[in-house]
Amino acid sequence: EGREEGEDKLGRLVALLIANGRTGDVQRAAADKVSRNSLYEEFNIV
């Protein structure tokens, strides 16, 4: 996955987390790859 694709995925994830009031998970996603991948799966971001 290229850099731009990765940035797009993270941007979508952050927007969804904020929209769902899960601001604490935004920091977790930014800091921890395992948590981030789990959140991608939860929100069906491929």
PDB file of N, CA, C and O in Angstrom, chain B, residues numbered from 101:
ATOM      1  N   GLU B 101       0.860  -1.178   0.000  1.00  0.00           N
ATOM      2  CA  GLU B 101       0.000   0.000   0.000  1.00  0.00           C
ATOM      3  C   GLU B 101       0.895   1.226   0.000  1.00  0.00           C
ATOM      4  O   GLU B 101       1.844   1.314   0.779  1.00  0.00           O
ATOM      5  N   GLY B 102       0.588   2.172  -0.878  1.00  0.00           N
ATOM      6  CA  GLY B 102       1.398   3.369  -0.990  1.00  0.00           C
ATOM      7  C   GLY B 102       1.101   4.373   0.102  1.00  0.00           C
ATOM      8  O   GLY B 102       0.128   4.259   0.847  1.00  0.00           O
ATOM      9  N   ARG B 103       1.964   5.346   0.166  1.00  0.00           N
ATOM     10  CA  ARG B 103       1.834   6.365   1.213  1.00  0.00           C
ATOM     11  C   ARG B 103       0.500   7.109   1.114  1.00  0.00           C
ATOM     12  O   ARG B 103      -0.174   7.321   2.122  1.00  0.00           O
ATOM     13  N   GLU B 104       0.123   7.504  -0.103  1.00  0.00           N
ATOM     14  CA  GLU B 104      -1.128   8.252  -0.275  1.00  0.00           C
ATOM     15  C   GLU B 104      -2.333   7.405   0.124  1.00  0.00           C
ATOM     16  O   GLU B 104      -3.264   7.907   0.754  1.00  0.00           O
ATOM     17  N   GLU B 105      -2.317   6.120  -0.242  1.00  0.00           N
ATOM     18  CA  GLU B 105      -3.420   5.228   0.134  1.00  0.00           C
ATOM     19  C   GLU B 105      -3.509   5.092   1.647  1.00  0.00           C
ATOM     20  O   GLU B 105      -4.602   5.103   2.214  1.00  0.00           O
ATOM     21  N   GLY B 106      -2.366   4.964   2.293  1.00  0.00           N
ATOM     22  CA  GLY B 106      -2.339   4.856   3.750  1.00  0.00           C
ATOM     23  C   GLY B 106      -2.881   6.104   4.423  1.00  0.00           C
ATOM     24  O   GLY B 106      -3.606   6.024   5.415  1.00  0.00           O
ATOM     25  N   GLU B 107      -2.521   7.262   3.873  1.00  0.00           N
ATOM     26  CA  GLU B 107      -3.029   8.518   4.422  1.00  0.00           C
ATOM     27  C   GLU B 107      -4.538   8.614   4.232  1.00  0.00           C
ATOM     28  O   GLU B 107      -5.249   9.082   5.122  1.00  0.00           O
ATOM     29  N   ASP B 108      -5.028   8.172   3.075  1.00  0.00           N
ATOM     30  CA  ASP B 108      -6.476   8.186   2.819  1.00  0.00           C
ATOM     31  C   ASP B 108      -7.208   7.288   3.810  1.00  0.00           C
ATOM     32  O   ASP B 108      -8.246   7.670   4.351  1.00  0.00           O
ATOM     33  N   LYS B 109      -6.663   6.086   4.049  1.00  0.00           N
ATOM     34  CA  LYS B 109      -7.289   5.157   5.002  1.00  0.00           C
ATOM     35  C   LYS B 109      -7.348   5.761   6.393  1.00  0.00           C
ATOM     36  O   LYS B 109      -8.380   5.711   7.063  1.00  0.00           O
ATOM     37  N   LEU B 110      -6.235   6.332   6.818  1.00  0.00           N
ATOM     38  CA  LEU B 110      -6.186   6.919   8.156  1.00  0.00           C
ATOM     39  C   LEU B 110      -7.142   8.106   8.255  1.00  0.00           C
ATOM     40  O   LEU B 110      -7.805   8.287   9.276  1.00  0.00           O
ATOM     41  N   GLY B 111      -7.212   8.906   7.206  1.00  0.00           N
ATOM     42  CA  GLY B 111      -8.136  10.039   7.198  1.00  0.00           C
ATOM     43  C   GLY B 111      -9.582   9.593   7.325  1.00  0.00           C
ATOM     44  O   GLY B 111     -10.354  10.194   8.072  1.00  0.00           O
ATOM     45  N   ARG B 112      -9.955   8.539   6.599  1.00  0.00           N
ATOM     46  CA  ARG B 112     -11.320   8.010   6.699  1.00  0.00           C
ATOM     47  C   ARG B 112     -11.591   7.492   8.099  1.00  0.00           C
ATOM     48  O   ARG B 112     -12.662   7.721   8.662  1.00  0.00           O
ATOM     49  N   LEU B 113     -10.606   6.787   8.661  1.00  0.00           N
ATOM     50  CA  LEU B 113     -10.770   6.243  10.004  1.00  0.00           C
ATOM     51  C   LEU B 113     -10.959   7.360  11.024  1.00  0.00           C
ATOM     52  O   LEU B 113     -11.868   7.298  11.852  1.00  0.00           O
ATOM     53  N   VAL B 114     -10.114   8.369  10.970  1.00  0.00           N
ATOM     54  CA  VAL B 114     -10.204   9.480  11.920  1.00  0.00           C
ATOM     55  C   VAL B 114     -11.560  10.173  11.807  1.00  0.00           C
ATOM     56  O   VAL B 114     -12.183  10.487  12.821  1.00  0.00           O
ATOM     57  N   ALA B 115     -12.017  10.411  10.582  1.00  0.00           N
ATOM     58  CA  ALA B 115     -13.318  11.064  10.385  1.00  0.00           C
ATOM     59  C   ALA B 115     -14.445  10.231  10.991  1.00  0.00           C
ATOM     60  O   ALA B 115     -15.342  10.776  11.636  1.00  0.00           O
ATOM     61  N   LEU B 116     -14.405   8.922  10.790  1.00  0.00           N
ATOM     62  CA  LEU B 116     -15.443   8.044  11.340  1.00  0.00           C
ATOM     63  C   LEU B 116     -15.388   8.001  12.862  1.00  0.00           C
ATOM     64  O   LEU B 116     -16.425   8.015  13.526  1.00  0.00           O
ATOM     65  N   LEU B 117     -14.192   7.950  13.408  1.00  0.00           N
ATOM     66  CA  LEU B 117     -14.058   7.924  14.863  1.00  0.00           C
ATOM     67  C   LEU B 117     -14.608   9.207  15.483  1.00  0.00           C
ATOM     68  O   LEU B 117     -15.334   9.156  16.476  1.00  0.00           O
ATOM     69  N   ILE B 118     -14.269  10.344  14.906  1.00  0.00           N
ATOM     70  CA  ILE B 118     -14.761  11.620  15.428  1.00  0.00           C
ATOM     71  C   ILE B 118     -16.279  11.690  15.301  1.00  0.00           C
ATOM     72  O   ILE B 118     -16.962  12.120  16.231  1.00  0.00           O
ATOM     73  N   ALA B 119     -16.806  11.271  14.157  1.00  0.00           N
ATOM     74  CA  ALA B 119     -18.255  11.306  13.934  1.00  0.00           C
ATOM     75  C   ALA B 119     -19.000  10.440  14.942  1.00  0.00           C
ATOM     76  O   ALA B 119     -20.156  10.705  15.271  1.00  0.00           O
ATOM     77  N   ASN B 120     -18.320   9.396  15.429  1.00  0.00           N
ATOM     78  CA  ASN B 120     -18.933   8.486  16.395  1.00  0.00           C
ATOM     79  C   ASN B 120     -18.551   8.817  17.835  1.00  0.00           C
ATOM     80  O   ASN B 120     -18.817   8.033  18.746  1.00  0.00           O
ATOM     81  N   GLY B 121     -17.928   9.977  18.040  1.00  0.00           N
ATOM     82  CA  GLY B 121     -17.580  10.414  19.388  1.00  0.00           C
ATOM     83  C   GLY B 121     -16.471   9.603  20.037  1.00  0.00           C
ATOM     84  O   GLY B 121     -16.369   9.555  21.262  1.00  0.00           O
ATOM     85  N   ARG B 122     -15.649   8.972  19.231  1.00  0.00           N
ATOM     86  CA  ARG B 122     -14.592   8.101  19.763  1.00  0.00           C
ATOM     87  C   ARG B 122     -13.224   8.767  19.636  1.00  0.00           C
ATOM     88  O   ARG B 122     -12.295   8.211  19.049  1.00  0.00           O
ATOM     89  N   THR B 123     -13.124   9.954  20.194  1.00  0.00           N
ATOM     90  CA  THR B 123     -11.891  10.721  20.057  1.00  0.00           C
ATOM     91  C   THR B 123     -10.699  10.041  20.732  1.00  0.00           C
ATOM     92  O   THR B 123      -9.562  10.207  20.290  1.00  0.00           O
ATOM     93  N   GLY B 124     -10.944   9.288  21.784  1.00  0.00           N
ATOM     94  CA  GLY B 124      -9.855   8.560  22.431  1.00  0.00           C
ATOM     95  C   GLY B 124      -9.229   7.532  21.510  1.00  0.00           C
ATOM     96  O   GLY B 124      -8.030   7.264  21.584  1.00  0.00           O
ATOM     97  N   ASP B 125     -10.048   6.958  20.643  1.00  0.00           N
ATOM     98  CA  ASP B 125      -9.531   5.971  19.698  1.00  0.00           C
ATOM     99  C   ASP B 125      -8.696   6.613  18.597  1.00  0.00           C
ATOM    100  O   ASP B 125      -7.879   5.938  17.971  1.00  0.00           O
ATOM    101  N   VAL B 126      -8.889   7.908  18.354  1.00  0.00           N
ATOM    102  CA  VAL B 126      -8.074   8.601  17.351  1.00  0.00           C
ATOM    103  C   VAL B 126      -6.612   8.563  17.781  1.00  0.00           C
ATOM    104  O   VAL B 126      -5.729   8.253  16.981  1.00  0.00           O
ATOM    105  N   GLN B 127      -6.366   8.877  19.039  1.00  0.00           N
ATOM    106  CA  GLN B 127      -4.988   8.867  19.542  1.00  0.00           C
ATOM    107  C   GLN B 127      -4.423   7.448  19.530  1.00  0.00           C
ATOM    108  O   GLN B 127      -3.262   7.238  19.178  1.00  0.00           O
ATOM    109  N   ARG B 128      -5.244   6.486  19.911  1.00  0.00           N
ATOM    110  CA  ARG B 128      -4.820   5.086  19.909  1.00  0.00           C
ATOM    111  C   ARG B 128      -4.445   4.641  18.497  1.00  0.00           C
ATOM    112  O   ARG B 128      -3.434   3.964  18.305  1.00  0.00           O
ATOM    113  N   ALA B 129      -5.257   5.020  17.511  1.00  0.00           N
ATOM    114  CA  ALA B 129      -5.002   4.645  16.120  1.00  0.00           C
ATOM    115  C   ALA B 129      -3.700   5.261  15.617  1.00  0.00           C
ATOM    116  O   ALA B 129      -2.955   4.633  14.865  1.00  0.00           O
ATOM    117  N   ALA B 130      -3.437   6.490  16.037  1.00  0.00           N
ATOM    118  CA  ALA B 130      -2.227   7.171  15.592  1.00  0.00           C
ATOM    119  C   ALA B 130      -0.972   6.557  16.202  1.00  0.00           C
ATOM    120  O   ALA B 130       0.085   6.542  15.572  1.00  0.00           O
ATOM    121  N   ALA B 131      -1.087   6.055  17.419  1.00  0.00           N
ATOM    122  CA  ALA B 131       0.092   5.601  18.152  1.00  0.00           C
ATOM    123  C   ALA B 131       0.381   4.111  18.021  1.00  0.00           C
ATOM    124  O   ALA B 131       1.524   3.689  18.201  1.00  0.00           O
ATOM    125  N   ASP B 132      -0.632   3.309  17.712  1.00  0.00           N
ATOM    126  CA  ASP B 132      -0.468   1.855  17.788  1.00  0.00           C
ATOM    127  C   ASP B 132      -0.989   1.173  16.524  1.00  0.00           C
ATOM    128  O   ASP B 132      -2.182   1.215  16.225  1.00  0.00           O
ATOM    129  N   LYS B 133      -0.070   0.545  15.791  1.00  0.00           N
ATOM    130  CA  LYS B 133      -0.423  -0.094  14.516  1.00  0.00           C
ATOM    131  C   LYS B 133      -1.441  -1.217  14.691  1.00  0.00           C
ATOM    132  O   LYS B 133      -2.346  -1.354  13.868  1.00  0.00           O
ATOM    133  N   VAL B 134      -1.315  -2.015  15.732  1.00  0.00           N
ATOM    134  CA  VAL B 134      -2.242  -3.125  15.961  1.00  0.00           C
ATOM    135  C   VAL B 134      -3.648  -2.586  16.210  1.00  0.00           C
ATOM    136  O   VAL B 134      -4.620  -3.090  15.647  1.00  0.00           O
ATOM    137  N   SER B 135      -3.751  -1.565  17.052  1.00  0.00           N
ATOM    138  CA  SER B 135      -5.056  -0.943  17.321  1.00  0.00           C
ATOM    139  C   SER B 135      -5.629  -0.333  16.054  1.00  0.00           C
ATOM    140  O   SER B 135      -6.822  -0.464  15.779  1.00  0.00           O
ATOM    141  N   ARG B 136      -4.780   0.330  15.286  1.00  0.00           N
ATOM    142  CA  ARG B 136      -5.226   0.963  14.041  1.00  0.00           C
ATOM    143  C   ARG B 136      -5.794  -0.079  13.084  1.00  0.00           C
ATOM    144  O   ARG B 136      -6.857   0.129  12.499  1.00  0.00           O
ATOM    145  N   ASN B 137      -5.097  -1.187  12.923  1.00  0.00           N
ATOM    146  CA  ASN B 137      -5.578  -2.243  12.026  1.00  0.00           C
ATOM    147  C   ASN B 137      -6.890  -2.841  12.526  1.00  0.00           C
ATOM    148  O   ASN B 137      -7.765  -3.175  11.727  1.00  0.00           O
ATOM    149  N   SER B 138      -7.027  -2.974  13.825  1.00  0.00           N
ATOM    150  CA  SER B 138      -8.275  -3.468  14.404  1.00  0.00           C
ATOM    151  C   SER B 138      -9.427  -2.507  14.111  1.00  0.00           C
ATOM    152  O   SER B 138     -10.537  -2.936  13.795  1.00  0.00           O
ATOM    153  N   LEU B 139      -9.162  -1.223  14.216  1.00  0.00           N
ATOM    154  CA  LEU B 139     -10.186  -0.217  13.928  1.00  0.00           C
ATOM    155  C   LEU B 139     -10.527  -0.194  12.442  1.00  0.00           C
ATOM    156  O   LEU B 139     -11.687   0.000  12.079  1.00  0.00           O
ATOM    157  N   TYR B 140      -9.528  -0.390  11.572  1.00  0.00           N
ATOM    158  CA  TYR B 140      -9.812  -0.492  10.133  1.00  0.00           C
ATOM    159  C   TYR B 140     -10.804  -1.624   9.882  1.00  0.00           C
ATOM    160  O   TYR B 140     -11.757  -1.466   9.120  1.00  0.00           O
ATOM    161  N   GLU B 141     -10.576  -2.754  10.523  1.00  0.00           N
ATOM    162  CA  GLU B 141     -11.480  -3.901  10.362  1.00  0.00           C
ATOM    163  C   GLU B 141     -12.870  -3.574  10.901  1.00  0.00           C
ATOM    164  O   GLU B 141     -13.875  -3.869  10.254  1.00  0.00           O
ATOM    165  N   GLU B 142     -12.926  -2.967  12.077  1.00  0.00           N
ATOM    166  CA  GLU B 142     -14.213  -2.637  12.693  1.00  0.00           C
ATOM    167  C   GLU B 142     -15.059  -1.740  11.793  1.00  0.00           C
ATOM    168  O   GLU B 142     -16.277  -1.903  11.710  1.00  0.00           O
ATOM    169  N   PHE B 143     -14.406  -0.792  11.122  1.00  0.00           N
ATOM    170  CA  PHE B 143     -15.127   0.161  10.277  1.00  0.00           C
ATOM    171  C   PHE B 143     -15.113  -0.241   8.796  1.00  0.00           C
ATOM    172  O   PHE B 143     -15.496   0.544   7.928  1.00  0.00           O
ATOM    173  N   ASN B 144     -14.671  -1.463   8.520  1.00  0.00           N
ATOM    174  CA  ASN B 144     -14.642  -1.993   7.149  1.00  0.00           C
ATOM    175  C   ASN B 144     -13.874  -1.089   6.188  1.00  0.00           C
ATOM    176  O   ASN B 144     -14.310  -0.841   5.064  1.00  0.00           O
ATOM    177  N   ILE B 145     -12.741  -0.610   6.646  1.00  0.00           N
ATOM    178  CA  ILE B 145     -11.861   0.196   5.798  1.00  0.00           C
ATOM    179  C   ILE B 145     -10.773  -0.743   5.291  1.00  0.00           C
ATOM    180  O   ILE B 145      -9.970  -1.266   6.064  1.00  0.00           O
ATOM    181  N   VAL B 146     -10.763  -0.942   3.989  1.00  0.00           N
ATOM    182  CA  VAL B 146      -9.838  -1.920   3.406  1.00  0.00           C
ATOM    183  C   VAL B 146      -8.723  -1.215   2.670  1.00  0.00           C
ATOM    184  O   VAL B 146      -7.842  -1.868   2.111  1.00  0.00           O
TER     185      VAL B 146
END
